[in-house]
Structure formats: structure tokens, C-alpha cells
Amino acid sequence: MGKANTGGHLDRYERAALDGAGCLAFLLGSQVVDAAETIEDGTIGAAIRCAGFGHPGQRSLRAMGVVVRPAPASVFVAVAAAHPVLSRLFDNSDWCDGWAGALMRLPGAHGGERMSFGRVYAPAILVPRVLICGAPS
């Protein structure tokens, strides 16, 4: 999408690929698509904070490519590395060429196994929940 790096200056897409925090902030500030449940301000970040393991709000997030605590004791949020809803969400952003690589740059993030994200089966990027919700008090 962006121009090739010629002369040592990164274009906006190359900079975005290095900006995991910006990518996460964009994702968390985006609206939940087709949320059946009322979630605070309707953002993905608010939904993650209130939709723990087994919460009904999980369905809307999973259908978008986000799973809170993929296992009951998990300290991660799984984000699909490839998903049509996330593709549309990131389509007009600087991360349109790939949010997965940017999220992998977050401290403590790593690639996970393929898993179910609604009707999509894709590799997961495991993002530490503490980066989203803060340290437990």
C-alpha cells in the first residue's frame, strides 16, 4: 500500500507496522460490530474489560476476531491474525496492510495456535490482558 522505503525515511504504513501500541489503541477504540449486549461505550476496549470468560459479550467479540481469555485462567486476549471483520475495521487505517505484525511488537505478545473466531479459524496473536485492562488491584 505505501511507497517503498527509499532513502531511510519510513512511510506511514512502515511506521504503523512498528507501532504496536498505536494499533492496539485503534483496535480498542473501535466500535463493537453488531453487539447484542449493551457494553459501556460500545468500544472493543470496554467490551474486553467487562466480558470475561463465559460472559455473553464474548459472542460479539469472537465474531469480530477477538477472544477474551481464550481459556479460563488465561491472562491473554486473542486477536485473529486474519479475519474479515478485522480487515474491514483496519481497512481505512495505517494498519490496513497487517495488524498482526504490529500487535506482535507489544511487550509480552506472541503468536498462538490457530483457533476459532466465530466462523473463522485463524492463527491468534496473544496480547497480554494487562496491556488492555491494567494490572489487577
MOZI-V144671 format. One record per residue. RES is the residue in one letter. OMEGA is omega in whole degrees, -180 to 180 (NA if undefined). NEAR is the number of other ideal C-beta (glycine too) atoms within 12 Angstrom. Layout:
# MOZI-V144671
[[RES,OMEGA,NEAR] [RES,OMEGA,NEAR]]
This chain:
# MOZI-V144671
[[M,-179,18] [G,179,19] [K,179,12] [A,179,12] [N,180,15] [T,177,10] [G,173,8] [G,178,8] [H,180,12] [L,174,18] [D,-174,19] [R,180,20] [Y,176,25] [E,176,23] [R,180,20] [A,180,30] [A,179,28] [L,-172,23] [D,178,25] [G,-179,30] [A,178,21] [G,178,24] [C,179,38] [L,179,36] [A,178,24] [F,180,29] [L,-176,40] [L,180,32] [G,180,21] [S,-178,34] [Q,173,24] [V,-180,35] [V,175,26] [D,179,18] [A,178,28] [A,-178,17] [E,175,19] [T,-179,15] [I,-180,28] [E,-176,18] [D,177,17] [G,180,22] [T,177,29] [I,179,41] [G,179,31] [A,180,26] [A,179,41] [I,-178,41] [R,-178,26] [C,-174,26] [A,178,35] [G,-178,25] [F,178,23] [G,179,13] [H,180,21] [P,178,19] [G,178,32] [Q,-176,32] [R,-180,26] [S,179,33] [L,-179,47] [R,179,40] [A,178,27] [M,-179,39] [G,-180,40] [V,178,49] [V,177,41] [V,180,39] [R,-178,28] [P,172,30] [A,-175,20] [P,-178,13] [A,-176,10] [S,176,21] [V,-176,24] [F,167,34] [V,179,44] [A,177,42] [V,-180,54] [A,177,40] [A,177,33] [A,-178,23] [H,-176,35] [P,-180,19] [V,177,31] [L,177,38] [S,178,23] [R,-179,17] [L,-178,29] [F,-173,36] [D,-178,18] [N,180,12] [S,176,27] [D,-179,26] [W,-179,37] [C,179,22] [D,178,22] [G,177,29] [W,-175,42] [A,-179,35] [G,179,25] [A,180,34] [L,179,46] [M,180,27] [R,179,26] [L,179,32] [P,178,14] [G,179,20] [A,176,32] [H,179,21] [G,178,21] [G,179,26] [E,174,17] [R,179,18] [M,-179,28] [S,173,21] [F,-174,34] [G,-180,24] [R,-177,15] [V,176,25] [Y,-172,17] [A,172,29] [P,-179,24] [A,167,35] [I,-179,42] [L,-178,33] [V,179,44] [P,-178,26] [R,-180,34] [V,177,20] [L,-179,30] [I,-172,37] [C,-175,24] [G,-179,12] [A,178,10] [P,-179,9] [S,NA,5]]
